[in-house]
C-alpha cells in the first residue's frame, strides 16, 4: 500500500478521533458504556489542545507523506485541516486554547447530565 494512501487514511482516523472527542459525549447519553472509550479520548483531546501539543498522528501523517515523496507540513492537525474550514486566518495559541475549553465544557456538561440521570445519584 502506498505511503500516500496510508497518510490519507491517517488523516481520516485523525478527523474521526477529533469528531469523537467533540461529539462522542452525545453518543454516551444514548449508550452509557461508550463512556469507557469516550472519556479517555476526550481527556486526551483536551490535554492536546490546552497543552498546545501536537498529536502523534500528525507526526505519523507527516512521516508517511515524506516516505511517499510528498512534503510534510508544519503545525498541528487542526491548523492544517480544521482551521482552514473554520477560520481563514492563522490559528493562534489563544484560539487553540478556546477549542480545548469548548471540548472540555461540552463534554463536562454531557457527563454531568448523565451522572445526574443515573438512579443512584438521585436523592
ZIVENKA-V17811 format. One record per pair of residues at least 24 apart in sequence whose C-alpha atoms are under 10 Angstrom apart, sorted by the first residue. I is the first residue (numbers start at 1). J is the second residue. Records with the same first field share a line. If there is no record, write none. Layout:
BEGIN
I->J ; J
END
This chain:
BEGIN
2->64 ; 65 ; 67 ; 68
3->61 ; 63 ; 64 ; 65 ; 66 ; 67 ; 68 ; 69 ; 70
4->61 ; 62 ; 63 ; 64 ; 65 ; 66 ; 67 ; 68 ; 69 ; 70
5->64 ; 65 ; 68
6->60 ; 61 ; 64 ; 65 ; 68
7->57 ; 58 ; 60 ; 61 ; 62 ; 63 ; 64 ; 65 ; 66 ; 67 ; 68
8->61 ; 64 ; 65
9->61
10->57 ; 58 ; 60 ; 61 ; 62 ; 64
11->57 ; 58 ; 60 ; 61 ; 77 ; 81
13->57
14->55 ; 56 ; 57 ; 58 ; 61 ; 77 ; 78
15->77 ; 78 ; 81 ; 82
17->41 ; 42 ; 45
18->42 ; 45 ; 77 ; 78 ; 82 ; 103
20->45
21->45 ; 46 ; 103 ; 104 ; 106 ; 107
22->46 ; 99 ; 100 ; 102 ; 103 ; 104 ; 106 ; 107
23->103 ; 106 ; 107 ; 110
24->107 ; 110
25->106 ; 107 ; 108 ; 109 ; 110 ; 111 ; 114
26->106 ; 107 ; 110 ; 111 ; 114
27->110
28->107 ; 110 ; 111 ; 114
29->110 ; 111 ; 113 ; 114 ; 115 ; 117
30->114
32->111 ; 114
35->111
38->107
39->107 ; 108 ; 111
42->100 ; 103 ; 104 ; 107 ; 108
43->103 ; 104 ; 107
45->99 ; 100 ; 103 ; 104
46->97 ; 99 ; 100 ; 101 ; 102 ; 103 ; 104 ; 105 ; 107
47->100 ; 101 ; 104
48->96 ; 97 ; 100
49->76 ; 78 ; 93 ; 95 ; 96 ; 97 ; 98 ; 99 ; 100 ; 101 ; 103 ; 104
50->93 ; 94 ; 96 ; 97 ; 98 ; 99 ; 100 ; 101 ; 104
51->93 ; 96 ; 97 ; 100
52->76 ; 93 ; 94 ; 96 ; 97 ; 100
54->78
END
